């Protein structure tokens, strides 16, 4: 296979999202695995990181600590793994086109798990 044919194989068709800065395996996954692409807002806010060593209010129960986070894995991964499956196999997130300027995030869900795509797009719109 000639070099230009390989280059042509990885060209982005018009209207398709392929995130920037990927290695070869990730480009192949985004380009050839059939699925549904949703575009959601970039996450921000507090995330529960776990119980602290302090006692809860009036010594009852555990006291959970929260930290500010803008990492998509902190916000979206627990729900995605519960509903859709493993990250990198059944779904993956990435930053495509001008997602950063628009404060958006692109998530691709494989075709076999696409029934959750509409619900997640509405939930995180």
Secondary structure, DSSP 8 states (H G I E B T S, - for coil): --HHHHHHHT---TT----SS--HHHHHHHHHS-EEEEEEE---EEEEEEEEEEE-GGG-SEEEEEEEE--HHHHHHHHHHHHT--BTTTEEEE--TTHHHHTEEEEEEEGGGGGGHHHHHHHT-
